[in-house]
Amino acid sequence: MLSIAVIEDDLVTLDLITDALENRIGATVYPFSRSKIARDFLLQQTPDSLHLIISDQVMPEYDGLSLLKTCHAARLQIPFLLITADPNINVVMEARKLGVNGFLAKPLNMEELTSKAVEVTNG
């Protein structure tokens, strides 16, 4: 069974993502609406305990790229999907340099989200 951390500051979107991952692919989801709490959680994980991180890019405290950098600094090699409403070329280029596994555009398509989650974890 997949275990997935989802970091999204919009509670409605967080609920929709959590519901889709749990009900469509049977994942165990660790939902976070606050990136600081998510960061603390991520630093305690291993590739055996967590299989995927899905994070919004624009959030208070830590943005998605900051969380990705934190994972890299901690040598946490877990697939990472970045959600963005505005695919700024600088963000995309930096995310690619940091090894992001994929992007999801808002408004989110839950079918695309779940298939991308399965794709990057079965990879």
QUIBEL-V223224 format. One line per field, one symbol per residue. ss: DSSP state (@ for helix, = for strand, . for the rest). phi: phi as a letter, one per 30 degrees, with the letter a starting at -180 (. if undefined). psi: psi as a letter, one per 30 degrees, with the letter a starting at -180 (. if undefined). Layout:
ss->???
phi->???
psi->???
This chain:
ss->..=====...@@@@@@@@@@@@@@@..=====..@@@@@@@@.........=====.......@@@@@@@@@@.....======....@@@@@@@@@....====....@@@@@@@@@@@@@.
phi->.dcbcbcadddddedddeddddddbiddccdbccddddeddddccbddcbcabcbddcbdibdeddddddddddhccbebcccbdbddddddddddddiedlbbcdddcdddddddddedccf
psi->kkkkkkjkfjeeeeeeeeeeeefegglkkjkkfkfeeeeeeefgllfffkfkkjklejlldkleeeeeeeeeeghjikkkkkkkfjikeeeeeeeeefgkflkkkkkkjeeeeeeeeeefff.
